[in-house]
Amino acid sequence: MFAETLAENIYECVKRCNIKNISIPYEGQPFQDYLIKYLKKKNSKIRIIGYAHSSQPLPLHLIYKDNKIDKLVAHNQNQFFHLNKRLFWPKKKLLLQRSKKVRKLDKNKFVNKITIPYGFESARNILESIHYLINKKNLNLRKFEIRNHPLMRHSKKHAAL
């Protein structure tokens, strides 16, 4: 119901404003796939470009489904490779383009830093992962700054970790 309502409302805006190109963050959500198919069905000439705005270790939600998106933007070569080879996106549907967001970031800001994840179930799992890196991969923790996720400054759970 949400997908149908959203698609109808967006299509009305697209039609009223004579929009020919749409760029959306794409996560493979069912409502996004519905929206794309709906817009393409109503106007096959509309061009829809999605962009994979975040990287995740195993983004199964991005497995290629015969959707009608024109292009999916990958922001680096690894993401492009992963989308193509592991998640079955045809190369003709992919576009490699540097992230506008990352270009603005100071890359040195992330060197030798460990940032606590935004959300986590178990502090124990995080600590076990860090212990693994120290013991098995000879990670010298003294070289790293451990910092809280910027959006979790006031989280007691994060502060405790």
TORPA-4810 file (N, C-alpha, C, O; in nm, 3 decimals):
<nodes>
NODE_1_0.083_-0.119_0.000_0.000_0.000_0.000_0.089_0.126_0.000_0.061_0.223_-0.071_M
NODE_2_0.195_0.122_0.081_0.287_0.235_0.085_0.349_0.257_-0.052_0.356_0.370_-0.101_F
NODE_3_0.395_0.147_-0.114_0.460_0.156_-0.244_0.365_0.214_-0.349_0.405_0.298_-0.429_A
NODE_4_0.241_0.169_-0.347_0.143_0.217_-0.445_0.116_0.366_-0.427_0.114_0.442_-0.524_E
NODE_5_0.094_0.407_-0.303_0.066_0.548_-0.275_0.184_0.636_-0.312_0.168_0.741_-0.375_T
NODE_6_0.304_0.593_-0.274_0.424_0.668_-0.306_0.442_0.681_-0.457_0.468_0.790_-0.508_L
NODE_7_0.428_0.570_-0.527_0.447_0.570_-0.673_0.346_0.662_-0.742_0.382_0.737_-0.832_A
NODE_8_0.223_0.657_-0.700_0.120_0.742_-0.761_0.150_0.890_-0.736_0.139_0.972_-0.827_E
NODE_9_0.188_0.923_-0.613_0.217_1.063_-0.580_0.341_1.114_-0.655_0.341_1.226_-0.706_N
NODE_10_0.443_1.032_-0.661_0.564_1.075_-0.732_0.536_1.087_-0.881_0.583_1.181_-0.946_I
NODE_11_0.460_0.993_-0.936_0.428_1.002_-1.079_0.352_1.131_-1.110_0.377_1.194_-1.212_Y
NODE_12_0.261_1.169_-1.024_0.187_1.295_-1.046_0.282_1.414_-1.050_0.267_1.503_-1.134_E
NODE_13_0.380_1.416_-0.961_0.480_1.524_-0.962_0.565_1.520_-1.088_0.592_1.623_-1.149_C
NODE_14_0.605_1.400_-1.128_0.687_1.383_-1.248_0.610_1.432_-1.371_0.665_1.503_-1.456_V
NODE_15_0.483_1.395_-1.378_0.400_1.434_-1.493_0.376_1.585_-1.494_0.390_1.650_-1.598_K
NODE_16_0.340_1.640_-1.379_0.310_1.783_-1.369_0.431_1.869_-1.403_0.419_1.973_-1.468_R
NODE_17_0.548_1.826_-1.357_0.670_1.906_-1.377_0.750_1.862_-1.500_0.857_1.916_-1.527_C
NODE_18_0.698_1.766_-1.573_0.763_1.717_-1.695_0.908_1.673_-1.669_1.000_1.710_-1.742_N
NODE_19_0.925_1.595_-1.563_1.058_1.547_-1.524_1.098_1.431_-1.617_1.020_1.340_-1.641_I
NODE_20_1.220_1.438_-1.666_1.268_1.337_-1.760_1.377_1.248_-1.700_1.402_1.138_-1.750_K
NODE_21_1.442_1.295_-1.594_1.550_1.220_-1.530_1.529_1.220_-1.379_1.495_1.322_-1.319_N
NODE_22_1.548_1.104_-1.319_1.534_1.090_-1.174_1.658_1.020_-1.121_1.702_0.919_-1.176_I
NODE_23_1.714_1.075_-1.015_1.828_1.015_-0.948_1.786_0.987_-0.804_1.742_1.076_-0.733_S
NODE_24_1.801_0.861_-0.762_1.758_0.823_-0.627_1.863_0.737_-0.559_1.935_0.662_-0.625_I
NODE_25_1.873_0.747_-0.426_1.955_0.649_-0.355_1.884_0.514_-0.370_1.763_0.505_-0.350_P
NODE_26_1.957_0.411_-0.404_1.894_0.281_-0.431_1.946_0.176_-0.335_2.066_0.155_-0.323_Y
NODE_27_1.853_0.111_-0.266_1.887_0.007_-0.169_1.818_-0.125_-0.201_1.827_-0.219_-0.123_E
NODE_28_1.750_-0.132_-0.314_1.682_-0.256_-0.349_1.559_-0.284_-0.265_1.513_-0.397_-0.258_G
NODE_29_1.506_-0.180_-0.201_1.386_-0.196_-0.120_1.266_-0.225_-0.211_1.260_-0.173_-0.322_Q
NODE_30_1.172_-0.308_-0.165_1.056_-0.340_-0.250_0.980_-0.216_-0.298_0.935_-0.213_-0.413_P
NODE_31_0.966_-0.115_-0.213_0.893_0.004_-0.257_0.970_0.080_-0.365_0.910_0.144_-0.451_F
NODE_32_1.105_0.072_-0.361_1.185_0.138_-0.465_1.169_0.065_-0.598_1.153_0.128_-0.702_Q
NODE_33_1.174_-0.068_-0.594_1.155_-0.146_-0.717_1.016_-0.122_-0.775_0.999_-0.110_-0.896_D
NODE_34_0.917_-0.115_-0.688_0.780_-0.089_-0.734_0.772_0.050_-0.799_0.712_0.066_-0.905_Y
NODE_35_0.831_0.148_-0.734_0.829_0.285_-0.785_0.893_0.292_-0.924_0.839_0.353_-1.015_L
NODE_36_1.008_0.229_-0.939_1.079_0.231_-1.067_0.996_0.165_-1.176_0.983_0.220_-1.286_I
NODE_37_0.939_0.049_-1.147_0.857_-0.020_-1.247_0.732_0.062_-1.281_0.691_0.070_-1.397_K
NODE_38_0.674_0.123_-1.180_0.553_0.203_-1.201_0.583_0.323_-1.292_0.510_0.349_-1.388_Y
NODE_39_0.691_0.394_-1.262_0.727_0.511_-1.342_0.760_0.472_-1.486_0.722_0.542_-1.580_L
NODE_40_0.832_0.361_-1.502_0.867_0.314_-1.636_0.744_0.269_-1.715_0.736_0.288_-1.836_K
NODE_41_0.649_0.210_-1.644_0.525_0.166_-1.709_0.444_0.287_-1.757_0.384_0.284_-1.865_K
NODE_42_0.443_0.391_-1.676_0.367_0.513_-1.711_0.438_0.595_-1.818_0.374_0.657_-1.902_K
NODE_43_0.573_0.594_-1.813_0.651_0.673_-1.909_0.783_0.600_-1.935_0.878_0.615_-1.858_N
NODE_44_0.789_0.524_-2.042_0.907_0.442_-2.068_1.030_0.526_-2.103_1.142_0.475_-2.101_S
NODE_45_1.011_0.655_-2.134_1.124_0.741_-2.171_1.193_0.804_-2.052_1.302_0.860_-2.065_K
NODE_46_1.131_0.795_-1.935_1.193_0.854_-1.816_1.322_0.778_-1.783_1.325_0.655_-1.791_I
NODE_47_1.426_0.850_-1.746_1.555_0.789_-1.715_1.573_0.789_-1.563_1.566_0.893_-1.498_R
NODE_48_1.597_0.669_-1.508_1.610_0.656_-1.363_1.749_0.601_-1.331_1.787_0.493_-1.375_I
NODE_49_1.823_0.679_-1.254_1.958_0.641_-1.212_1.956_0.627_-1.060_1.918_0.720_-0.988_I
NODE_50_1.996_0.512_-1.014_2.008_0.490_-0.870_2.155_0.495_-0.833_2.242_0.475_-0.918_G
NODE_51_2.181_0.521_-0.709_2.319_0.513_-0.664_2.325_0.437_-0.533_2.246_0.460_-0.442_Y
NODE_52_2.421_0.346_-0.527_2.444_0.268_-0.407_2.520_0.359_-0.312_2.642_0.371_-0.320_A
NODE_53_2.448_0.423_-0.222_2.507_0.531_-0.142_2.589_0.484_-0.024_2.657_0.565_0.040_H
NODE_54_2.583_0.356_0.006_2.665_0.310_0.118_2.720_0.172_0.086_2.663_0.098_0.005_S
NODE_55_2.829_0.139_0.148_2.889_0.008_0.129_2.864_-0.076_0.252_2.879_-0.030_0.365_S
NODE_56_2.827_-0.198_0.229_2.803_-0.291_0.338_2.874_-0.421_0.306_2.898_-0.449_0.189_Q
NODE_57_2.908_-0.500_0.406_2.984_-0.621_0.381_2.914_-0.721_0.289_2.979_-0.780_0.202_P
NODE_58_2.787_-0.742_0.305_2.715_-0.839_0.225_2.578_-0.781_0.188_2.477_-0.818_0.249_L
NODE_59_2.572_-0.693_0.090_2.447_-0.622_0.059_2.353_-0.705_-0.029_2.331_-0.672_-0.145_P
NODE_60_2.299_-0.813_0.026_2.213_-0.902_-0.052_2.088_-0.832_-0.105_2.029_-0.876_-0.203_L
NODE_61_2.049_-0.724_-0.041_1.933_-0.649_-0.089_1.959_-0.588_-0.226_1.865_-0.546_-0.294_H
NODE_62_2.086_-0.582_-0.267_2.120_-0.524_-0.398_2.139_-0.630_-0.508_2.185_-0.597_-0.617_L
NODE_63_2.103_-0.755_-0.481_2.111_-0.856_-0.587_2.024_-0.809_-0.703_1.912_-0.761_-0.685_I
NODE_64_2.080_-0.823_-0.824_2.009_-0.776_-0.943_1.881_-0.857_-0.963_1.881_-0.980_-0.969_Y
NODE_65_1.772_-0.783_-0.974_1.643_-0.839_-1.008_1.605_-0.767_-1.137_1.635_-0.648_-1.150_K
NODE_66_1.545_-0.830_-1.226_1.517_-0.769_-1.356_1.435_-0.642_-1.337_1.320_-0.633_-1.380_D
NODE_67_1.495_-0.543_-1.271_1.421_-0.419_-1.251_1.446_-0.324_-1.367_1.530_-0.350_-1.453_N
NODE_68_1.375_-0.217_-1.368_1.375_-0.127_-1.483_1.468_-0.006_-1.464_1.464_0.087_-1.544_K
NODE_69_1.549_-0.008_-1.360_1.641_0.104_-1.337_1.737_0.112_-1.457_1.785_0.010_-1.506_I
NODE_70_1.765_0.233_-1.503_1.853_0.248_-1.620_1.999_0.225_-1.583_2.070_0.153_-1.654_D
NODE_71_2.044_0.284_-1.475_2.182_0.269_-1.431_2.186_0.267_-1.279_2.104_0.331_-1.212_K
NODE_72_2.283_0.193_-1.227_2.313_0.197_-1.084_2.456_0.246_-1.072_2.548_0.187_-1.129_L
NODE_73_2.475_0.353_-0.999_2.607_0.414_-0.984_2.682_0.344_-0.870_2.633_0.336_-0.757_V
NODE_74_2.800_0.295_-0.903_2.893_0.242_-0.804_2.998_0.350_-0.781_3.039_0.417_-0.876_A
NODE_75_3.042_0.367_-0.659_3.131_0.479_-0.627_3.279_0.442_-0.623_3.364_0.528_-0.603_H
NODE_76_3.310_0.314_-0.641_3.451_0.276_-0.651_3.460_0.143_-0.725_3.360_0.074_-0.746_N
NODE_77_3.580_0.110_-0.764_3.603_-0.010_-0.846_3.561_-0.137_-0.772_3.506_-0.229_-0.834_Q
NODE_78_3.587_-0.144_-0.642_3.548_-0.262_-0.565_3.398_-0.280_-0.562_3.348_-0.391_-0.577_N
NODE_79_3.325_-0.172_-0.542_3.179_-0.179_-0.540_3.126_-0.220_-0.678_3.033_-0.300_-0.688_Q
NODE_80_3.185_-0.165_-0.784_3.147_-0.199_-0.920_3.167_-0.349_-0.943_3.078_-0.418_-0.992_F
NODE_81_3.286_-0.399_-0.907_3.318_-0.541_-0.923_3.219_-0.627_-0.846_3.167_-0.724_-0.900_F
NODE_82_3.192_-0.591_-0.721_3.103_-0.669_-0.636_2.961_-0.672_-0.693_2.897_-0.777_-0.697_H
NODE_83_2.912_-0.556_-0.737_2.778_-0.551_-0.796_2.770_-0.637_-0.921_2.670_-0.706_-0.944_L
NODE_84_2.874_-0.634_-1.002_2.875_-0.708_-1.128_2.896_-0.858_-1.107_2.818_-0.939_-1.157_N
NODE_85_2.999_-0.895_-1.035_3.037_-1.036_-1.026_2.964_-1.114_-0.917_2.937_-1.232_-0.934_K
NODE_86_2.934_-1.049_-0.809_2.873_-1.120_-0.696_2.721_-1.100_-0.686_2.649_-1.187_-0.637_R
NODE_87_2.675_-0.983_-0.732_2.533_-0.953_-0.719_2.463_-0.950_-0.855_2.346_-0.913_-0.865_L
NODE_88_2.538_-0.989_-0.960_2.483_-1.018_-1.093_2.427_-0.900_-1.171_2.342_-0.918_-1.258_F
NODE_89_2.474_-0.778_-1.141_2.432_-0.662_-1.219_2.506_-0.665_-1.353_2.628_-0.678_-1.356_W
NODE_90_2.433_-0.653_-1.465_2.502_-0.647_-1.594_2.586_-0.519_-1.603_2.545_-0.414_-1.553_P
NODE_91_2.702_-0.528_-1.665_2.790_-0.411_-1.677_2.719_-0.293_-1.743_2.743_-0.178_-1.706_K
NODE_92_2.632_-0.321_-1.839_2.563_-0.212_-1.910_2.466_-0.135_-1.818_2.425_-0.024_-1.851_K
NODE_93_2.431_-0.195_-1.705_2.343_-0.129_-1.609_2.421_-0.056_-1.500_2.361_0.012_-1.416_K
NODE_94_2.554_-0.070_-1.499_2.636_-0.008_-1.395_2.712_0.112_-1.449_2.746_0.118_-1.567_L
NODE_95_2.736_0.206_-1.362_2.812_0.325_-1.395_2.909_0.351_-1.280_2.868_0.357_-1.164_L
NODE_96_3.036_0.366_-1.312_3.137_0.394_-1.210_3.157_0.544_-1.203_3.195_0.608_-1.301_L
NODE_97_3.132_0.600_-1.085_3.141_0.745_-1.067_3.186_0.774_-0.925_3.128_0.722_-0.829_Q
NODE_98_3.288_0.856_-0.911_3.336_0.891_-0.777_3.223_0.954_-0.695_3.139_1.028_-0.747_R
NODE_99_3.223_0.923_-0.568_3.122_0.976_-0.477_3.145_1.124_-0.452_3.256_1.166_-0.419_S
NODE_100_3.041_1.202_-0.468_3.051_1.345_-0.437_3.069_1.365_-0.287_3.135_1.460_-0.244_K
NODE_101_3.011_1.277_-0.208_3.021_1.286_-0.063_3.165_1.260_-0.017_3.218_1.334_0.066_K
NODE_102_3.228_1.156_-0.070_3.362_1.119_-0.025_3.465_1.222_-0.067_3.561_1.247_0.006_V
NODE_103_3.448_1.283_-0.183_3.544_1.383_-0.228_3.555_1.498_-0.128_3.661_1.558_-0.114_R
NODE_104_3.447_1.528_-0.061_3.447_1.641_0.032_3.511_1.604_0.166_3.545_1.693_0.245_K
NODE_105_3.527_1.475_0.192_3.582_1.432_0.320_3.734_1.438_0.320_3.799_1.416_0.218_L
NODE_106_3.788_1.468_0.435_3.933_1.463_0.454_3.968_1.317_0.482_3.937_1.264_0.588_D
NODE_107_4.034_1.253_0.385_4.062_1.111_0.397_4.154_1.081_0.515_4.147_0.971_0.572_K
NODE_108_4.240_1.174_0.553_4.328_1.152_0.668_4.251_1.144_0.799_4.301_1.093_0.899_N
NODE_109_4.130_1.193_0.796_4.044_1.189_0.914_4.015_1.045_0.957_3.978_1.020_1.072_K
NODE_110_4.030_0.949_0.864_3.995_0.811_0.892_4.116_0.719_0.906_4.101_0.600_0.935_F
NODE_111_4.235_0.773_0.887_4.355_0.691_0.896_4.384_0.661_1.044_4.381_0.750_1.128_V
NODE_112_4.412_0.533_1.073_4.443_0.487_1.209_4.332_0.519_1.309_4.359_0.554_1.424_N
NODE_113_4.210_0.506_1.264_4.095_0.528_1.352_4.006_0.404_1.348_3.989_0.343_1.243_K
NODE_114_3.950_0.369_1.461_3.848_0.265_1.469_3.723_0.335_1.521_3.723_0.391_1.630_I
NODE_115_3.618_0.331_1.441_3.493_0.396_1.480_3.394_0.288_1.523_3.369_0.192_1.449_T
NODE_116_3.338_0.305_1.639_3.237_0.211_1.690_3.116_0.220_1.598_3.074_0.330_1.562_I
NODE_117_3.058_0.107_1.559_2.943_0.109_1.467_2.824_0.187_1.523_2.807_0.200_1.644_P
NODE_118_2.744_0.238_1.432_2.622_0.312_1.467_2.531_0.226_1.553_2.483_0.270_1.658_Y
NODE_119_2.508_0.104_1.508_2.420_0.015_1.583_2.489_-0.118_1.604_2.558_-0.167_1.515_G
NODE_120_2.470_-0.176_1.720_2.526_-0.308_1.747_2.443_-0.375_1.854_2.386_-0.309_1.942_F
NODE_121_2.438_-0.507_1.845_2.363_-0.587_1.942_2.447_-0.620_2.064_2.400_-0.619_2.177_E
NODE_122_2.574_-0.649_2.037_2.658_-0.702_2.144_2.795_-0.636_2.145_2.870_-0.643_2.048_S
NODE_123_2.826_-0.571_2.256_2.960_-0.515_2.273_3.062_-0.628_2.277_3.177_-0.609_2.235_A
NODE_124_3.022_-0.741_2.325_3.111_-0.857_2.334_3.161_-0.898_2.195_3.279_-0.929_2.178_R
NODE_125_3.073_-0.898_2.095_3.114_-0.934_1.959_3.218_-0.837_1.904_3.313_-0.878_1.838_N
NODE_126_3.200_-0.710_1.931_3.296_-0.610_1.885_3.430_-0.630_1.954_3.536_-0.627_1.890_I
NODE_127_3.426_-0.650_2.085_3.550_-0.673_2.159_3.621_-0.801_2.114_3.743_-0.804_2.104_L
NODE_128_3.544_-0.906_2.086_3.605_-1.031_2.036_3.672_-1.007_1.901_3.779_-1.061_1.875_E
NODE_129_3.609_-0.927_1.815_3.669_-0.896_1.684_3.799_-0.819_1.700_3.897_-0.846_1.629_S
NODE_130_3.801_-0.725_1.791_3.923_-0.648_1.816_4.031_-0.737_1.874_4.148_-0.727_1.835_I
NODE_131_3.995_-0.826_1.968_4.092_-0.920_2.025_4.148_-1.011_1.916_4.267_-1.042_1.916_H
NODE_132_4.063_-1.053_1.825_4.109_-1.137_1.713_4.214_-1.062_1.631_4.319_-1.118_1.597_Y
NODE_133_4.186_-0.937_1.599_4.281_-0.858_1.521_4.413_-0.839_1.595_4.520_-0.842_1.534_L
NODE_134_4.405_-0.819_1.724_4.527_-0.801_1.803_4.608_-0.931_1.807_4.729_-0.930_1.784_I
NODE_135_4.540_-1.042_1.836_4.610_-1.169_1.856_4.647_-1.241_1.727_4.758_-1.294_1.717_N
NODE_136_4.560_-1.244_1.632_4.585_-1.323_1.510_4.647_-1.242_1.397_4.719_-1.296_1.314_K
NODE_137_4.620_-1.114_1.394_4.670_-1.030_1.285_4.776_-0.931_1.331_4.819_-0.844_1.255_K
NODE_138_4.817_-0.945_1.457_4.923_-0.861_1.514_4.893_-0.711_1.503_4.981_-0.631_1.473_N
NODE_139_4.771_-0.676_1.527_4.731_-0.535_1.525_4.783_-0.467_1.651_4.758_-0.512_1.762_L
NODE_140_4.856_-0.357_1.633_4.903_-0.280_1.747_4.800_-0.171_1.774_4.796_-0.070_1.705_N
NODE_141_4.719_-0.193_1.875_4.608_-0.103_1.905_4.656_0.036_1.946_4.580_0.133_1.936_L
NODE_142_4.779_0.047_1.992_4.832_0.177_2.033_4.842_0.275_1.917_4.846_0.396_1.937_R
NODE_143_4.845_0.223_1.795_4.855_0.309_1.676_4.719_0.365_1.634_4.711_0.449_1.544_K
NODE_144_4.613_0.319_1.699_4.479_0.358_1.658_4.409_0.442_1.762_4.431_0.429_1.883_F
NODE_145_4.324_0.529_1.712_4.234_0.605_1.799_4.097_0.539_1.788_4.045_0.523_1.678_E
NODE_146_4.040_0.502_1.900_3.906_0.445_1.899_3.809_0.556_1.931_3.822_0.627_2.031_I
NODE_147_3.711_0.571_1.842_3.616_0.681_1.864_3.474_0.633_1.842_3.447_0.536_1.772_R
NODE_148_3.385_0.705_1.904_3.244_0.675_1.895_3.189_0.720_1.760_3.242_0.811_1.698_N
NODE_149_3.083_0.654_1.716_3.015_0.698_1.594_2.963_0.839_1.619_2.906_0.865_1.725_H
NODE_150_2.981_0.932_1.524_2.943_1.072_1.546_2.796_1.093_1.586_2.765_1.187_1.659_P
NODE_151_2.707_1.006_1.539_2.566_1.023_1.573_2.527_0.960_1.706_2.413_0.972_1.750_L
NODE_152_2.622_0.892_1.770_2.594_0.822_1.895_2.667_0.883_2.014_2.698_0.814_2.111_M
NODE_153_2.694_1.013_2.006_2.768_1.082_2.113_2.703_1.065_2.250_2.773_1.056_2.351_R
NODE_154_2.571_1.062_2.252_2.500_1.060_2.380_2.448_0.921_2.418_2.372_0.907_2.514_H
NODE_155_2.489_0.821_2.344_2.445_0.684_2.371_2.525_0.624_2.486_2.648_0.617_2.479_S
NODE_156_2.456_0.582_2.591_2.523_0.521_2.706_2.587_0.389_2.667_2.695_0.355_2.715_K
NODE_157_2.519_0.313_2.579_2.571_0.184_2.533_2.704_0.202_2.460_2.798_0.125_2.479_K
NODE_158_2.711_0.305_2.376_2.833_0.333_2.302_2.944_0.382_2.395_3.060_0.341_2.381_H
NODE_159_2.908_0.468_2.487_3.008_0.521_2.581_3.067_0.409_2.666_3.186_0.408_2.694_A
NODE_160_2.983_0.314_2.706_3.030_0.202_2.787_3.128_0.115_2.710_3.226_0.067_2.765_A
NODE_161_3.100_0.096_2.583_3.191_0.016_2.500_3.325_0.087_2.485_3.415_0.035_2.418_L
</nodes>
